[in-house]
Amino acid sequence: MTSSQLLDLLPRLINTILPSLQSAIADLRKSVIFILVEIYLSVGEALFPHIQTLTPPQRKVLTIYIKKKMTADSSSTDINRLTAAMM
């Protein structure tokens, strides 16, 4: 799937997965975070308007996992930009 295709589906996808962040099942919540990380890696900051309802702790967890993934991919400039955008 291209970034453009993902952007077209993003509102519907986000509305479908975000409620699962409230689940009592930790693995389900973690899976949602992993999905959001992959979406961020594909569409970048275009994700942010769609996740405004995340709580500060959820944003922090998402930021941590994005940074981990980006560090593994060695994108330090993007990591600094992410930190500024998520605050």
VMD Tcl script that builds the backbone (N, CA, C; Angstrom):
set m [mol new atoms 261]
animate dup $m
set s [atomselect $m all]
$s set {name element resname resid chain x y z} {
  {N N MET 1 A 0.850 -1.169 0.000}
  {CA C MET 1 A 0.000 0.000 0.000}
  {C C MET 1 A 0.901 1.239 0.000}
  {N N THR 2 A 0.568 2.196 -0.818}
  {CA C THR 2 A 1.350 3.422 -0.876}
  {C C THR 2 A 0.937 4.370 0.247}
  {N N SER 3 A 1.781 5.347 0.510}
  {CA C SER 3 A 1.457 6.359 1.523}
  {C C SER 3 A 0.187 7.110 1.151}
  {N N SER 4 A 0.015 7.376 -0.119}
  {CA C SER 4 A -1.174 8.082 -0.594}
  {C C SER 4 A -2.446 7.267 -0.321}
  {N N GLN 5 A -2.382 5.985 -0.589}
  {CA C GLN 5 A -3.530 5.125 -0.327}
  {C C GLN 5 A -3.831 5.066 1.170}
  {N N LEU 6 A -2.765 4.980 1.964}
  {CA C LEU 6 A -2.935 4.933 3.414}
  {C C LEU 6 A -3.561 6.225 3.927}
  {N N LEU 7 A -3.126 7.356 3.407}
  {CA C LEU 7 A -3.708 8.638 3.811}
  {C C LEU 7 A -5.208 8.685 3.524}
  {N N ASP 8 A -5.612 8.115 2.402}
  {CA C ASP 8 A -7.034 8.087 2.059}
  {C C ASP 8 A -7.842 7.255 3.058}
  {N N LEU 9 A -7.233 6.185 3.549}
  {CA C LEU 9 A -7.922 5.287 4.478}
  {C C LEU 9 A -7.738 5.671 5.940}
  {N N LEU 10 A -6.841 6.612 6.203}
  {CA C LEU 10 A -6.437 6.925 7.573}
  {C C LEU 10 A -7.586 7.275 8.515}
  {N N PRO 11 A -8.501 8.154 8.159}
  {CA C PRO 11 A -9.573 8.477 9.112}
  {C C PRO 11 A -10.369 7.246 9.534}
  {N N ARG 12 A -10.728 6.420 8.581}
  {CA C ARG 12 A -11.518 5.223 8.896}
  {C C ARG 12 A -10.697 4.218 9.702}
  {N N LEU 13 A -9.431 4.055 9.342}
  {CA C LEU 13 A -8.548 3.134 10.056}
  {C C LEU 13 A -8.344 3.575 11.501}
  {N N ILE 14 A -8.055 4.846 11.686}
  {CA C ILE 14 A -7.814 5.373 13.032}
  {C C ILE 14 A -9.072 5.240 13.886}
  {N N ASN 15 A -10.222 5.570 13.323}
  {CA C ASN 15 A -11.475 5.446 14.072}
  {C C ASN 15 A -11.777 4.003 14.458}
  {N N THR 16 A -11.254 3.068 13.696}
  {CA C THR 16 A -11.473 1.652 13.980}
  {C C THR 16 A -10.538 1.144 15.073}
  {N N ILE 17 A -9.271 1.588 15.049}
  {CA C ILE 17 A -8.293 1.003 15.978}
  {C C ILE 17 A -8.147 1.758 17.301}
  {N N LEU 18 A -8.356 3.071 17.320}
  {CA C LEU 18 A -8.124 3.832 18.553}
  {C C LEU 18 A -8.946 3.356 19.748}
  {N N PRO 19 A -10.196 2.957 19.577}
  {CA C PRO 19 A -10.931 2.470 20.750}
  {C C PRO 19 A -10.257 1.273 21.435}
  {N N SER 20 A -9.470 0.521 20.699}
  {CA C SER 20 A -8.778 -0.640 21.281}
  {C C SER 20 A -7.687 -0.240 22.261}
  {N N LEU 21 A -7.297 1.031 22.252}
  {CA C LEU 21 A -6.319 1.491 23.245}
  {C C LEU 21 A -6.918 1.498 24.646}
  {N N GLN 22 A -8.226 1.394 24.749}
  {CA C GLN 22 A -8.898 1.349 26.044}
  {C C GLN 22 A -9.121 -0.084 26.519}
  {N N SER 23 A -8.708 -1.044 25.740}
  {CA C SER 23 A -8.931 -2.446 26.066}
  {C C SER 23 A -8.193 -2.851 27.346}
  {N N ALA 24 A -8.763 -3.808 28.042}
  {CA C ALA 24 A -8.104 -4.380 29.222}
  {C C ALA 24 A -6.989 -5.335 28.808}
  {N N ILE 25 A -6.941 -5.684 27.540}
  {CA C ILE 25 A -5.940 -6.626 27.032}
  {C C ILE 25 A -4.700 -5.851 26.591}
  {N N ALA 26 A -3.626 -6.012 27.345}
  {CA C ALA 26 A -2.390 -5.259 27.088}
  {C C ALA 26 A -1.827 -5.540 25.696}
  {N N ASP 27 A -1.884 -6.782 25.240}
  {CA C ASP 27 A -1.353 -7.110 23.916}
  {C C ASP 27 A -2.121 -6.400 22.801}
  {N N LEU 28 A -3.398 -6.203 23.001}
  {CA C LEU 28 A -4.206 -5.478 22.013}
  {C C LEU 28 A -3.791 -4.007 21.978}
  {N N ARG 29 A -3.637 -3.403 23.150}
  {CA C ARG 29 A -3.188 -2.003 23.203}
  {C C ARG 29 A -1.821 -1.847 22.550}
  {N N LYS 30 A -0.922 -2.779 22.830}
  {CA C LYS 30 A 0.422 -2.724 22.257}
  {C C LYS 30 A 0.376 -2.880 20.735}
  {N N SER 31 A -0.495 -3.738 20.260}
  {CA C SER 31 A -0.644 -3.919 18.809}
  {C C SER 31 A -1.106 -2.639 18.133}
  {N N VAL 32 A -2.015 -1.916 18.778}
  {CA C VAL 32 A -2.478 -0.644 18.226}
  {C C VAL 32 A -1.315 0.337 18.142}
  {N N ILE 33 A -0.497 0.382 19.180}
  {CA C ILE 33 A 0.679 1.260 19.155}
  {C C ILE 33 A 1.596 0.882 18.004}
  {N N PHE 34 A 1.831 -0.413 17.816}
  {CA C PHE 34 A 2.688 -0.859 16.715}
  {C C PHE 34 A 2.104 -0.465 15.358}
  {N N ILE 35 A 0.792 -0.553 15.226}
  {CA C ILE 35 A 0.142 -0.127 13.982}
  {C C ILE 35 A 0.363 1.372 13.770}
  {N N LEU 36 A 0.179 2.152 14.828}
  {CA C LEU 36 A 0.375 3.606 14.717}
  {C C LEU 36 A 1.820 3.950 14.365}
  {N N VAL 37 A 2.764 3.203 14.899}
  {CA C VAL 37 A 4.180 3.420 14.557}
  {C C VAL 37 A 4.386 3.198 13.065}
  {N N GLU 38 A 3.872 2.112 12.554}
  {CA C GLU 38 A 4.039 1.820 11.126}
  {C C GLU 38 A 3.339 2.861 10.257}
  {N N ILE 39 A 2.184 3.320 10.700}
  {CA C ILE 39 A 1.496 4.381 9.959}
  {C C ILE 39 A 2.353 5.639 9.956}
  {N N TYR 40 A 2.907 5.993 11.120}
  {CA C TYR 40 A 3.760 7.179 11.189}
  {C C TYR 40 A 4.941 7.049 10.233}
  {N N LEU 41 A 5.549 5.883 10.194}
  {CA C LEU 41 A 6.703 5.686 9.319}
  {C C LEU 41 A 6.329 5.819 7.850}
  {N N SER 42 A 5.067 5.591 7.541}
  {CA C SER 42 A 4.608 5.708 6.161}
  {C C SER 42 A 4.139 7.114 5.809}
  {N N VAL 43 A 3.375 7.743 6.713}
  {CA C VAL 43 A 2.769 9.043 6.361}
  {C C VAL 43 A 3.354 10.217 7.142}
  {N N GLY 44 A 4.199 9.932 8.123}
  {CA C GLY 44 A 4.833 10.999 8.892}
  {C C GLY 44 A 3.844 11.792 9.724}
  {N N GLU 45 A 4.072 13.084 9.797}
  {CA C GLU 45 A 3.283 13.966 10.657}
  {C C GLU 45 A 1.825 14.097 10.233}
  {N N ALA 46 A 1.485 13.589 9.072}
  {CA C ALA 46 A 0.082 13.592 8.645}
  {C C ALA 46 A -0.773 12.740 9.581}
  {N N LEU 47 A -0.139 11.892 10.372}
  {CA C LEU 47 A -0.866 11.086 11.351}
  {C C LEU 47 A -1.384 11.929 12.515}
  {N N PHE 48 A -0.651 12.955 12.910}
  {CA C PHE 48 A -0.941 13.687 14.154}
  {C C PHE 48 A -2.352 14.255 14.273}
  {N N PRO 49 A -2.923 14.838 13.229}
  {CA C PRO 49 A -4.292 15.345 13.386}
  {C C PRO 49 A -5.311 14.244 13.711}
  {N N HIS 50 A -4.984 13.026 13.375}
  {CA C HIS 50 A -5.907 11.914 13.571}
  {C C HIS 50 A -5.786 11.273 14.955}
  {N N ILE 51 A -4.760 11.659 15.707}
  {CA C ILE 51 A -4.554 11.032 17.024}
  {C C ILE 51 A -4.613 12.054 18.154}
  {N N GLN 52 A -5.320 13.124 17.936}
  {CA C GLN 52 A -5.428 14.181 18.945}
  {C C GLN 52 A -6.123 13.698 20.220}
  {N N THR 53 A -6.899 12.635 20.114}
  {CA C THR 53 A -7.622 12.145 21.282}
  {C C THR 53 A -6.775 11.261 22.194}
  {N N LEU 54 A -5.545 10.966 21.793}
  {CA C LEU 54 A -4.683 10.161 22.662}
  {C C LEU 54 A -4.386 10.920 23.944}
  {N N THR 55 A -4.350 10.199 25.042}
  {CA C THR 55 A -3.987 10.806 26.315}
  {C C THR 55 A -2.481 11.067 26.331}
  {N N PRO 56 A -2.017 11.951 27.205}
  {CA C PRO 56 A -0.566 12.180 27.277}
  {C C PRO 56 A 0.243 10.889 27.498}
  {N N PRO 57 A -0.189 9.978 28.379}
  {CA C PRO 57 A 0.588 8.729 28.508}
  {C C PRO 57 A 0.591 7.891 27.221}
  {N N GLN 58 A -0.525 7.880 26.499}
  {CA C GLN 58 A -0.567 7.143 25.234}
  {C C GLN 58 A 0.360 7.778 24.204}
  {N N ARG 59 A 0.385 9.114 24.175}
  {CA C ARG 59 A 1.299 9.813 23.262}
  {C C ARG 59 A 2.754 9.492 23.598}
  {N N LYS 60 A 3.040 9.449 24.891}
  {CA C LYS 60 A 4.404 9.156 25.320}
  {C C LYS 60 A 4.822 7.757 24.877}
  {N N VAL 61 A 3.940 6.784 25.083}
  {CA C VAL 61 A 4.245 5.411 24.664}
  {C C VAL 61 A 4.446 5.353 23.155}
  {N N LEU 62 A 3.566 6.017 22.412}
  {CA C LEU 62 A 3.694 6.038 20.957}
  {C C LEU 62 A 5.020 6.660 20.546}
  {N N THR 63 A 5.373 7.767 21.169}
  {CA C THR 63 A 6.635 8.439 20.852}
  {C C THR 63 A 7.830 7.532 21.142}
  {N N ILE 64 A 7.793 6.839 22.262}
  {CA C ILE 64 A 8.885 5.932 22.624}
  {C C ILE 64 A 9.054 4.851 21.566}
  {N N TYR 65 A 7.955 4.246 21.147}
  {CA C TYR 65 A 8.053 3.172 20.159}
  {C C TYR 65 A 8.453 3.691 18.776}
  {N N ILE 66 A 7.999 4.887 18.419}
  {CA C ILE 66 A 8.440 5.469 17.144}
  {C C ILE 66 A 9.940 5.728 17.195}
  {N N LYS 67 A 10.412 6.291 18.308}
  {CA C LYS 67 A 11.848 6.561 18.440}
  {C C LYS 67 A 12.660 5.272 18.372}
  {N N LYS 68 A 12.176 4.220 19.028}
  {CA C LYS 68 A 12.875 2.936 18.975}
  {C C LYS 68 A 12.989 2.439 17.537}
  {N N LYS 69 A 11.888 2.507 16.830}
  {CA C LYS 69 A 11.866 2.032 15.446}
  {C C LYS 69 A 12.770 2.892 14.565}
  {N N MET 70 A 12.715 4.203 14.760}
  {CA C MET 70 A 13.529 5.103 13.952}
  {C C MET 70 A 15.002 4.965 14.300}
  {N N THR 71 A 15.319 4.726 15.557}
  {CA C THR 71 A 16.703 4.524 15.957}
  {C C THR 71 A 17.257 3.279 15.278}
  {N N ALA 72 A 16.437 2.256 15.220}
  {CA C ALA 72 A 16.846 1.032 14.536}
  {C C ALA 72 A 17.099 1.309 13.058}
  {N N ASP 73 A 16.370 2.298 12.518}
  {CA C ASP 73 A 16.541 2.679 11.114}
  {C C ASP 73 A 17.521 3.835 10.948}
  {N N SER 74 A 18.084 4.333 12.071}
  {CA C SER 74 A 19.084 5.405 12.081}
  {C C SER 74 A 18.611 6.697 11.435}
  {N N SER 75 A 17.524 7.256 11.928}
  {CA C SER 75 A 16.993 8.514 11.403}
  {C C SER 75 A 16.970 9.562 12.509}
  {N N SER 76 A 18.126 9.997 12.996}
  {CA C SER 76 A 18.179 10.896 14.149}
  {C C SER 76 A 17.531 12.248 13.882}
  {N N THR 77 A 17.613 12.793 12.699}
  {CA C THR 77 A 16.972 14.068 12.394}
  {C C THR 77 A 15.462 13.936 12.532}
  {N N ASP 78 A 14.922 12.837 12.041}
  {CA C ASP 78 A 13.487 12.599 12.144}
  {C C ASP 78 A 13.067 12.418 13.592}
  {N N ILE 79 A 13.917 11.816 14.419}
  {CA C ILE 79 A 13.593 11.612 15.831}
  {C C ILE 79 A 13.435 12.952 16.533}
  {N N ASN 80 A 14.321 13.887 16.283}
  {CA C ASN 80 A 14.234 15.208 16.906}
  {C C ASN 80 A 12.972 15.935 16.466}
  {N N ARG 81 A 12.634 15.820 15.201}
  {CA C ARG 81 A 11.422 16.459 14.667}
  {C C ARG 81 A 10.180 15.826 15.291}
  {N N LEU 82 A 10.192 14.516 15.462}
  {CA C LEU 82 A 9.075 13.816 16.085}
  {C C LEU 82 A 8.865 14.310 17.508}
  {N N THR 83 A 9.911 14.399 18.278}
  {CA C THR 83 A 9.810 14.841 19.671}
  {C C THR 83 A 9.164 16.207 19.753}
  {N N ALA 84 A 9.574 17.106 18.900}
  {CA C ALA 84 A 9.013 18.468 18.896}
  {C C ALA 84 A 7.539 18.453 18.481}
  {N N ALA 85 A 7.188 17.633 17.518}
  {CA C ALA 85 A 5.813 17.608 17.008}
  {C C ALA 85 A 4.834 16.979 17.981}
  {N N MET 86 A 5.279 16.005 18.765}
  {CA C MET 86 A 4.381 15.284 19.672}
  {C C MET 86 A 4.142 16.068 20.975}
  {N N MET 87 A 4.941 17.053 21.280}
  {CA C MET 87 A 4.792 17.797 22.533}
  {C C MET 87 A 3.742 18.862 22.416}
}
mol reanalyze $m
mol bondsrecalc $m
mol representation Tube
mol addrep $m
